């Protein structure tokens, strides 16, 4: 399992508050936990979508602001979770290699997005209610998130 750094506040949040923008939001993030096998969440799905778009692990990682090594390690992690690889490397000729999603990879991305869409639809009213219950301005948070 990979360890993630704590999420930082949007660097424009204080500017938005000074300009009168309402920072209050409530968003649902889906993470599918497979127990000992690992997990699949928005970051890995986005990486797979960008690999499909660019045909390259390197270009996908670059667009997400990560090193090739980090992107490659995530792809390796993704491929180990399922019975077949979701991303396959292509050996290159004169133009070099690349990568693409397998049929199972495209299916997994589609199913994840379907789950995400269904959850967003089912939770929309509750998210609006939660957002409406937030304080007018966020209070400073301690460094550790609970």
C-alpha atoms as one frame of an Amber mdcrd trajectory, in Angstrom:
protein
   0.000   0.000   0.000   1.341   3.435  -0.859   1.446   6.156   1.726   0.095
   9.527   0.709   1.092  12.914   2.049  -1.631  14.886   3.804  -3.687  16.964
   1.423  -2.791  20.630   1.352  -5.338  23.384   1.119  -5.769  24.953  -2.280
  -3.119  27.663  -2.521  -5.767  30.071  -3.805  -8.169  29.437  -0.917  -7.114
  32.469   1.133  -7.209  34.675  -1.989 -10.709  33.401  -2.789 -11.900  34.208
   0.724 -10.419  37.712   0.495 -12.188  38.196  -2.846 -15.521  37.090  -1.385
 -15.632  33.656  -3.077 -17.543  30.947  -1.229 -15.082  28.128  -0.538 -17.754
  25.811   0.837 -18.009  22.614  -1.141 -18.935  19.025  -0.577 -17.581  16.438
  -2.977 -17.677  12.671  -2.977 -14.467  10.779  -3.717 -14.712   7.087  -4.529
 -11.998   4.643  -3.523 -12.576   0.952  -4.075 -10.701  -1.031  -1.445  -9.819
  -4.611  -2.346  -8.337  -5.441   1.060  -5.000  -7.248   0.800  -5.060  -6.795
  -2.996  -4.855  -2.999  -2.855  -7.158  -0.161  -3.819  -8.342   1.785  -6.823
  -9.172   5.461  -6.578  -9.328   8.677  -8.574  -5.556   9.045  -8.980  -4.961
   5.635 -10.527  -8.032   5.982 -12.728  -6.867   9.404 -13.953  -3.411   7.965
 -14.664  -4.952   5.146 -16.713  -7.130   7.608 -18.644  -4.090   9.740 -19.443
  -2.099   6.679 -20.534  -4.967   5.901 -22.894  -4.980   9.499 -24.146  -1.210
   9.864 -24.619  -0.144   6.265 -25.265   2.657   6.850 -22.781   3.249   6.300
 -19.074   5.803   9.098 -19.079   3.460  11.658 -20.687   0.589  10.624 -18.412
   2.761  11.002 -15.325   4.092  14.330 -16.528   0.559  15.685 -16.994  -0.224
  14.630 -13.429   2.962  16.254 -12.125   4.735  13.034 -11.177   7.987  11.424
 -12.193   8.114   8.566 -14.663   9.248   6.302 -11.831   6.226   7.204  -9.676
   3.868   6.682 -12.622   5.517   3.358 -13.486   5.243   2.166  -9.860   1.530
   3.037  -9.829   1.010   1.154 -13.101   2.843  -1.831 -11.639   0.600  -1.631
  -8.563  -2.528  -1.422 -10.748  -1.439  -4.432 -12.796  -0.790  -6.555  -9.686
  -4.337  -6.054  -8.322  -6.179  -7.701 -11.202  -5.948 -11.164 -12.760  -4.680
  -9.616 -16.003  -2.725  -6.403 -16.609  -4.790  -3.235 -17.097  -1.898  -1.387
 -18.742   0.508  -2.995 -21.155   3.787  -1.629 -22.409   4.383  -1.644 -26.124
   7.850  -2.206 -27.459   8.839   0.468 -29.884  10.431   0.643 -33.211  11.839
   3.836 -34.645   9.324   5.986 -32.723  10.002   4.321 -29.385   7.685   2.374
 -27.150   4.526   3.334 -25.383   1.706   1.976 -23.303  -1.972   1.312 -23.691
  -4.912   0.077 -21.691  -5.936  -3.514 -22.210  -9.561  -4.466 -22.767  -9.829
  -5.237 -19.043  -8.206  -1.872 -18.279 -10.822  -0.016 -20.330 -13.551  -2.054
 -18.645 -12.234  -1.272 -15.139 -12.042   2.469 -15.902 -15.591   2.400 -17.302
 -16.940   0.521 -14.272 -15.173   2.873 -11.859 -16.652   5.910 -13.646 -20.094
   4.239 -13.587 -19.814   3.674  -9.823 -18.683   7.270  -9.395 -21.611   8.599
 -11.439 -24.186   6.474  -9.625 -22.796   7.502  -6.237 -22.818  11.188  -7.214
 -26.442  10.968  -8.330 -27.509   9.050  -5.223 -25.726  11.413  -2.837 -26.424
  14.800  -4.493 -29.175  15.921  -2.087 -27.216  14.812   0.986 -24.060  16.566
  -0.256 -26.061  19.787  -0.810 -27.418  19.506   2.743 -23.944  18.936   4.176
 -22.546  21.868   2.209 -25.356  24.067   3.494 -24.434  23.086   7.066 -20.813
  24.225   6.788 -19.502  27.274   8.633 -19.277  30.490   6.610 -15.458  30.426
   6.721 -13.166  27.465   7.389 -11.305  27.568  10.682  -7.590  26.738  10.743
  -6.942  23.019  10.961  -4.158  21.274  12.831  -1.405  19.652  10.768  -2.753
  16.152  11.293  -6.033  15.157   9.735  -8.402  12.931  11.668
